[in-house]
């Protein structure tokens, strides 16, 4: 199981923060298809079948982390190991 790329983790952190594909695409300046394809690639790379499970797994592995205790929490990509 491989670690997702920084870009994939960036998108996952935005999903964890409550953004949908349209909002991510708008915020990052890419198409919705690019967002979807990037998440699909992350799921294949990690062998995790669903986006929600991949977000949870990314938090578990420490790849993304909440930066505050607000509701909803804002997530960020953690520094490279």
PyMOL commands that set and color helices and strands:
alter all, ss='L'
color gray80, all
select helices_A, chain A and resi 6-16+21-28+32-46+51-61
alter helices_A, ss='H'
color red, helices_A
select strands_A, chain A and resi 64-66+75-77
alter strands_A, ss='S'
color yellow, strands_A
deselect
rebuild
show_as cartoon
